[in-house]
Amino acid sequence: MNCNKKTVRDIDVSGKKILLRCDFNIPLDKKTGEISDETRIVASLPTLNYLLDRGASVIACSHLGRPKGEWREDLSLRPVAKRLSEHLGRPVKFAKDVVGEDAVSLAAALKPGEVMLLENLRFHKEEEKNDPEFARKLASMADIYVSDSFGTVHRAHASTEGVAHYLPAVCGLLLAKELEALGGALNNPRHPFVTVLGGSKVSDKIGVIKNLLKKADTVLIGGGMAYTFLKAQGKEIGKSICEEDQIPYAIEMMETAKKNGVSLLLPVDTVVAPEFSADAKPTLVSSDAIPADQMGLDIGPMTAEIFAGAIKEAGTVVWNGPMGVFEFPAFASGTIAVARAMAESPAYTIVGGGDSAAAVNQFGFADKMSHVSTGGGASLEFLEGAELPGVACLLDR
């Protein structure tokens, strides 16, 4: 996929109306409706300030949650408009609809240096269906489309791909940074190139492993998915999570790694417990023989040391998926060890979005990484080498 796309820096935005696709899909407190994590709002500010400071007027838009095409007060973007206004130090006008009368009249009256936010895009089922007429109505309010929501570029929706058929389309600063970081790591990595893959399912990472076995020097596999690989080697895994239908694939991948000269490392020791619970009693065992009544919930300290050694000697490290059930303190050590090794490594370090990003934020390592991605599903598909519709539609440099 071509990652060399035009950005807001490549065009004249002065006096132009910009339709800016942001990612304001943020967690709200169920009881109070207050914003509980504003990371994504803060991440949107550089592009917003860049456009507003250069005399553009901005029509920001986003989805929030999964309203399935219906109006839901608890998924309104109104609280985001209020918080955004506080961050920008200027009013953010809020449209009560998306392509209706209120949105259209507010957009028409918008002056240079002013900003408005449309209501939740997914209140319209046409958004996720990439309905051409809905996309045309969105586009008709603006002169230029700017995509700055990496978390949604793997979806061909009206606001991520459809509008680019009607307007000149470029990257915002956040999306440009994602493409540069991930594209550079995959297409021109500093070697040794080490990838760390975790999470519970092999099936979620099939495309990623296939693609990375062509590019990486070392692949480290932890998390729940490791037990499918261990079983494929004929080892006892007790009650550990295992995708039986993926065992042939795991065998094939281990053979491909050997053929390609890629070092594929699996856990040598495992922290097990009799049940999936925060209070379960942890025990350290060899990965060769997990007791029948136990399940693996984290990599062991010897594995963590081996993985950390590979990470510290790397030129580039890409990590996607935790090493264990890091939400339970007794089974967080492996994930913390990988995060710490990456933080201390001189390598260019990239953390894929989703649980890995949540983990480095939770344990205080985020600011020590070269890049923490803002998109879970999008970064996975990027690592697979898939074409992302919301990137492919943007103007090439």
C-alpha positions in Angstrom: 0.0 0.0 0.0 1.3 3.5 -0.9 1.8 5.4 2.3 3.2 8.5 0.6 0.1 10.6 0.8 -0.5 14.4 0.6 -1.0 16.1 4.0 -2.5 19.4 5.2 1.0 20.8 4.9 1.0 20.2 1.1 -2.1 22.3 0.4 -3.3 25.9 0.9 -6.1 25.8 3.5 -6.5 29.5 4.1 -10.2 30.6 3.7 -11.2 27.0 2.9 -13.9 24.9 4.7 -12.4 21.7 5.9 -14.4 18.5 6.6 -12.1 16.9 9.3 -12.7 13.3 10.2 -11.5 12.9 13.8 -11.6 9.9 16.1 -13.6 11.0 19.1 -14.8 7.4 19.9 -13.9 7.9 23.5 -15.1 6.2 26.7 -17.8 7.9 28.7 -18.7 7.2 32.3 -21.9 5.2 32.3 -23.3 6.9 35.4 -22.4 10.5 34.8 -21.9 10.7 31.0 -18.6 12.5 31.6 -15.6 11.8 29.4 -13.4 9.2 31.3 -10.4 9.3 28.9 -9.7 12.2 26.6 -6.5 10.8 24.9 -8.2 10.9 21.4 -9.4 14.5 21.9 -5.9 15.6 22.8 -4.5 13.7 19.8 -6.7 15.7 17.4 -5.5 19.1 18.6 -2.3 19.5 16.4 -4.3 19.2 13.2 -7.2 21.3 14.4 -4.8 24.1 15.6 -2.8 23.9 12.3 -5.9 24.4 10.2 -7.5 27.1 12.4 -4.3 29.1 12.8 -4.0 29.2 9.0 -7.5 30.7 8.5 -9.4 27.5 7.7 -12.9 26.9 9.0 -13.3 23.4 10.3 -16.3 21.1 10.2 -15.2 18.2 12.5 -16.9 14.9 12.5 -16.6 11.5 14.2 -18.5 8.5 15.4 -19.0 7.4 19.0 -19.9 3.9 20.0 -22.3 1.7 18.1 -25.7 3.3 17.9 -26.6 1.2 14.9 -28.3 4.0 12.9 -30.5 5.3 15.8 -30.4 8.4 17.9 -29.1 7.8 21.4 -28.6 10.6 23.9 -25.9 8.6 25.7 -23.8 8.5 22.5 -24.2 12.2 21.6 -20.9 14.0 20.8 -22.1 17.1 22.7 -19.7 16.5 25.7 -16.9 16.2 23.2 -17.7 19.6 21.7 -17.6 21.2 25.2 -14.2 19.6 26.1 -12.8 20.4 22.7 -13.7 24.0 23.1 -11.8 24.1 26.5 -8.7 22.6 24.9 -8.8 24.9 21.8 -9.6 28.0 23.8 -12.3 29.0 21.3 -16.0 28.1 20.9 -16.9 24.8 19.2 -20.3 25.1 17.6 -22.3 21.9 18.0 -24.7 20.8 15.2 -27.7 18.8 16.4 -27.6 16.7 13.3 -25.1 15.4 10.7 -26.4 16.4 7.2 -29.7 18.1 8.3 -30.8 21.7 8.5 -28.8 22.6 11.6 -25.5 21.2 10.3 -25.9 22.8 6.9 -26.8 26.2 8.2 -24.0 26.2 10.8 -21.5 25.1 8.1 -22.6 27.8 5.7 -22.2 30.5 8.3 -18.8 29.3 9.5 -16.0 31.9 9.2 -12.2 31.4 8.9 -10.8 30.4 12.3 -14.1 28.9 13.5 -14.8 25.3 14.3 -18.0 23.2 14.6 -18.6 19.6 15.4 -21.3 17.4 13.7 -23.4 15.0 15.8 -22.5 11.3 15.9 -22.1 10.1 12.3 -23.3 6.6 13.2 -26.8 8.0 14.1 -27.2 7.5 10.4 -27.1 3.9 9.1 -25.9 5.3 5.8 -22.5 6.1 7.4 -21.4 2.5 7.8 -23.0 1.5 4.5 -20.9 4.1 2.7 -24.0 5.4 1.1 -23.0 7.7 -1.8 -25.8 10.2 -1.3 -25.0 10.6 2.4 -21.3 11.0 1.5 -22.2 13.6 -1.0 -24.3 15.6 1.5 -21.4 15.5 4.0 -18.9 16.6 1.3 -21.2 19.4 0.1 -20.6 21.4 3.3 -16.8 21.7 2.6 -14.0 22.4 0.1 -11.4 19.9 1.3 -11.6 16.6 3.1 -8.9 15.9 5.8 -8.7 12.4 7.3 -7.2 12.2 10.8 -8.8 9.2 12.3 -6.3 6.3 11.9 -8.6 4.1 14.0 -11.2 4.0 11.2 -9.2 4.0 8.0 -9.6 0.2 7.6 -13.3 0.8 7.2 -14.9 2.0 3.9 -17.5 4.2 5.5 -19.1 7.4 4.1 -16.9 9.7 6.3 -13.7 7.7 5.8 -13.8 6.8 2.1 -17.0 8.0 0.4 -16.4 11.7 0.8 -13.1 11.4 -1.0 -15.1 10.8 -4.2 -16.4 14.4 -4.0 -13.6 16.4 -2.4 -9.8 16.7 -2.6 -8.6 14.4 0.2 -5.5 14.6 2.3 -4.0 13.4 5.6 -4.1 15.2 8.9 -1.0 15.4 11.0 -2.0 12.5 13.2 -2.7 10.1 10.3 0.5 11.2 8.5 2.5 10.3 11.7 0.8 6.9 11.8 1.6 6.2 8.1 5.2 7.4 8.5 5.8 5.3 11.6 4.1 2.0 10.6 5.0 2.3 6.9 8.7 3.0 7.8 8.8 0.0 10.1 7.3 -2.4 7.6 8.9 -1.1 4.4 12.3 0.1 5.5 13.1 -1.2 9.1 16.4 -0.9 10.9 17.6 -4.4 11.5 17.4 -6.6 13.5 13.6 -6.2 13.0 11.8 -7.8 16.0 8.1 -8.3 16.2 6.2 -9.1 19.4 2.8 -10.7 19.0 0.4 -11.6 21.8 -3.3 -11.5 22.5 -5.6 -14.5 22.8 -6.3 -15.7 19.3 -4.0 -16.9 16.5 -7.0 -16.4 14.1 -6.8 -12.6 14.7 -3.2 -12.5 13.7 -2.9 -15.0 10.8 -2.4 -12.2 8.2 0.0 -10.4 10.4 2.2 -13.4 11.1 2.2 -14.3 7.4 3.3 -10.8 6.4 5.9 -10.4 9.1 7.6 -13.8 8.4 8.6 -12.2 5.1 10.1 -9.1 6.8 11.1 -9.7 10.4 14.3 -11.3 11.7 12.7 -12.4 15.0 9.1 -13.1 15.9 8.3 -13.4 19.6 4.9 -15.0 20.4 3.3 -14.7 23.8 -0.3 -14.3 25.1 -3.1 -16.8 24.7 -2.1 -17.4 21.1 1.2 -19.1 22.2 -0.7 -22.1 23.5 -2.0 -23.0 20.1 1.7 -23.0 18.8 2.8 -25.0 21.9 0.1 -27.6 21.2 1.2 -27.7 17.6 4.6 -28.8 18.9 3.0 -31.6 20.7 3.2 -30.1 24.2 0.7 -30.4 27.0 -1.1 -27.1 27.6 -3.7 -28.1 30.2 -6.8 -25.9 30.2 -5.0 -23.1 28.3 -6.9 -21.3 25.5 -6.3 -23.1 22.2 -7.8 -22.8 18.7 -7.7 -26.4 17.5 -8.6 -25.4 14.0 -5.5 -23.2 13.8 -3.0 -25.9 14.8 -2.2 -26.8 11.1 -1.7 -23.1 10.4 0.7 -22.8 13.4 2.7 -25.8 12.1 2.9 -24.2 8.7 4.0 -20.9 10.2 6.8 -22.5 12.2 8.0 -24.3 9.0 7.9 -21.0 7.1 9.9 -19.2 9.8 12.6 -22.0 9.6 12.6 -21.8 5.8 12.9 -18.0 5.8 15.6 -18.0 8.5 13.3 -16.2 10.9 13.8 -16.9 14.6 10.3 -17.7 16.0 10.4 -17.8 19.8 7.7 -19.3 22.0 7.4 -19.2 25.8 9.8 -21.6 27.7 8.0 -21.0 31.0 4.5 -20.1 31.9 2.5 -18.6 34.8 -0.5 -20.8 35.3 -3.6 -20.8 37.5 -6.6 -23.2 37.9 -9.1 -20.6 36.7 -9.4 -17.3 34.8 -9.7 -15.0 37.8 -7.9 -12.0 39.3 -7.8 -14.0 42.6 -6.5 -17.2 41.1 -3.3 -18.6 42.6 -0.4 -18.2 40.2 2.2 -21.0 39.8 5.3 -21.0 37.6 5.7 -24.1 35.3 7.7 -25.2 32.3 5.9 -24.6 29.0 6.8 -28.2 28.1 4.2 -29.6 30.5 1.4 -27.5 31.8 -0.6 -29.5 34.3 -4.0 -30.8 33.1 -6.0 -28.7 35.7 -4.1 -25.4 35.0 -4.3 -22.7 32.3 -1.5 -20.4 31.1 -2.3 -16.8 31.9 1.1 -15.1 31.4 4.6 -15.8 30.1 7.2 -16.7 32.8 10.3 -14.8 33.9 12.7 -16.8 31.9 10.7 -16.2 28.7 10.4 -12.5 29.6 14.2 -12.3 29.9 14.7 -14.0 26.5 12.2 -11.7 24.9 13.7 -8.6 26.5 17.2 -9.7 25.3 15.9 -9.8 21.7 14.1 -6.5 22.1 17.2 -4.7 23.5 19.4 -5.8 20.6 16.9 -4.8 17.9 16.9 -2.0 15.5 13.1 -1.9 15.1 10.5 -3.4 17.4 6.8 -3.7 16.6 4.5 -4.9 19.3 0.9 -6.0 19.0 -1.0 -7.9 21.7 -0.3 -8.4 25.5 1.8 -11.3 26.9 -0.8 -12.3 29.4 -4.0 -11.2 31.2 -2.4 -7.9 32.2 -5.7 -6.6 33.7 -5.1 -9.1 36.6 -2.0 -7.9 38.6 -0.8 -11.5 39.2 -0.6 -12.1 35.5 0.8 -8.7 34.3 4.5 -9.3 34.7 5.2 -10.5 31.2 3.5 -7.6 29.5 5.3 -5.2 31.9 8.6 -6.8 31.1 8.1 -6.4 27.3 7.0 -2.8 27.7 10.0 -2.1 29.9 12.4 -3.7 27.5 11.0 -1.6 24.6 11.2 1.5 26.7 14.9 0.8 27.5 15.8 -0.4 24.0 17.7 2.0 21.6 15.5 0.6 18.8 12.7 2.4 17.0 9.8 1.1 18.9 6.1 0.9 17.8 3.2 -0.2 19.9 0.1 -1.3 17.9 -3.1 0.2 19.2 -5.7 -1.7 21.3 -4.7 -3.7 24.3 -0.9 -3.1 23.8 -1.4 0.7 23.8 -3.7 0.4 26.8 -1.0 -1.6 28.6 1.9 0.9 28.0 -0.4 3.7 29.0 -1.4 1.9 32.2 2.1 1.0 33.2 3.6 4.4 32.4 5.8 3.5 29.4 3.9 5.3 26.6 6.2 8.4 26.5 9.3 6.2 26.2 8.1 4.5 22.9 8.9 6.0 19.5 5.3 5.6 18.5 2.1 4.4 20.1 -0.6 3.8 17.5 -4.1 5.2 18.0 -5.8 2.4 16.0 -6.1 -1.2 17.1 -7.9 -2.9 14.1 -6.3 -0.5 11.6 -2.8 -1.1 12.9 -3.4 -4.9 12.7 -4.6 -4.6 9.1 -1.7 -2.4 8.3 0.7 -5.0 9.7 -1.0 -7.6 7.5 -0.1 -5.5 4.5 -3.7 -5.0 3.6 -4.9 -1.9 1.6 -6.8 0.4 3.9 -9.7 2.1 2.1 -9.4 5.3 4.1 -5.8 5.7 3.1 -6.0 4.4 -0.5 -8.6 7.2 -1.3 -6.3 10.0 -0.3 -4.2 12.0 -2.8 -0.8 10.7 -3.6 2.2 12.9 -3.2 
